[in-house]
Amino acid sequence: MADGSVAVRDQRQRKKDLLERLEREADIWVASADGHGMPCLVPLSFLWDGEAVWLSTRRTNPTGRNLSEVGRARLSLADTRDVVLIAGTVEVFGLDEVPVATADAFAATSRWDPRRPGNGPSYAYYRVTPTEVQVWYEEAELPARHLMRDGVWAV
């Protein structure tokens, strides 16, 4: 806008923008914690399959252990002005358990394939199914930031 203010998007527009970003972007911040509450925050490549976010990392690193043991994660796209926060439940898939089409799509999107020989069985896929989604661009959009609660889209 000419005065420098930002037009407030309605929830439908925010959901549309979110889904476009999930299709377009390649990396996402993954926050997890162990059973004692020790936090871990790392960027990982991801795939959005239209219902869930797929990640892959080693089972033995802190993120892999946390996702497996606690079964919850919080995700965020990188832009701190156009905020996306996704909380979700986690399912773990071994390299031989992940659907082939999903693994192929993940490899194409991230330009990295955890199944590649040499990686060994230490990698797994983690399917994060959203239970809560918040999206806002600066303060004006805060009041209607919840696009999903308890796994149900508001719009």
N, C-alpha and C positions, 0 to 999 in steps of 0.2 A: 504494500500500500504506500501511497505517496508520503504519508506522515511517519513511515518507519514501523508502524504497527503491523501485526500479522493477523490475517483473517483467521477466525476460529473455525476449524473444520467440525462438521457434525460427526457423530459416531460412524455413520455409514461410510463417509469419506475416509475417516481414519482407518477403518477396517480394510477398505480398498487399498489405501496407501501401504498398510502393513503387509497385506498379502503380496503386493508387488515387490516390496523390499525383501520379503522372505524368498521369493523366486529369484531375485536379482543378485542379492549379496551372497558372498561365499564364506564369510567368517562371522562367528558369534562369540560373545563372552559367555563363559560357563562358570557359574558360581555353585559350589557344592560345599558340604561340610561333613566331617566325620562324626561318629557317634558321640564324641565329646564336645562337638560344636566348633572344632578348629576349622576355619574357613579356608577355601582354596578358590582362586580365580584365575582362569586361563582362557586364552582365545583358541578356538578350534574351528576347523572347517565344518560345514554342515550341509544337510540336504533337507529341504522342506518338501514333504510328499503330499501336501494338501490337507493333512490331518495332524501330522507330528513332525518334530525336528529330529533328524538322525545325526548322531555324532559318532566318531570313532577315535579311540585312544587305547593305550596299553591298559590292560586290567590291573597291572601292578603299580602304576603311578598313583599319586594321591587322588586325582580326579576319577580315574577308573575305579579305584577302591571305594571312594565316597559314593559314586553313582550306583555301584553294585550293592553296597551295604546299606545305605540309607534310603535309596530309591526315590530321591527327590532332587530337583535342580532348579536353579533360577538362571534364565538366559537373558542377554541384553545385546541389542545391536549397537554398533559403535558410536553413533551420533548422540552427543549429550544434549543437543537442543531439540532433536526430534526423537524423544525417548520411546523405546520399546522394552517392556519388561514382561517376560513370560515365565510363569512358575508352572512346573509340571511334575508328573510322575514318570519314573524311569523303568524301562524294561531292558534287559541285557540279552544280546544275541551273540553267540560265538560266530566265528568266521564261517563255520559250516551250517549255521542255523539261520543266518540273515537271508531274507528273500533275495534271490539272484538279481531280479530287476532293481531292487533297492540298492544293492551293493554296486551294480553297474552305474546307476544314476548318481550315486554318491561319488564314485570315481570320476565320472564325467564332470560333475559340478566342481569338485575340489581339486581336480587334476592330480589326485593322489589316491592310490588304491591299497588299503590295508591288507588285501588278500595277496598282494604281490609276493612271490617267492623271496625268502630272505627275511620277511617281517616275522615269520613264525607265528605260533598260536597265541602269543601274548596280547594281540590286539582283539578288541571286541567292538561291536556296534551297540549304541545306546539310543533307544527310541524314547524321546521325551514327548509325552502327550500333554498338551497344555490343559491346565485346570484354571488358570487365571492369566488374563492378558490385560496389560495397561499400556496405553499409547497417548502421548501428549506432546504438543509442541509449545514449549514455554508455559508460563503461568496461566495464561488465559484458557487453556484447554484442560487444566487440572480437574475442575469439577466433574467432568464426564469422562474421565480417563479409563474407567473400567469397561473394556469391551467384552470381557469374558469373566464369569465367576462360576465356580463349581463345575467347570467344563462346559458351560452353556454360554454361547454367544449372546450378547445383549442386542445385537442387530444382525 
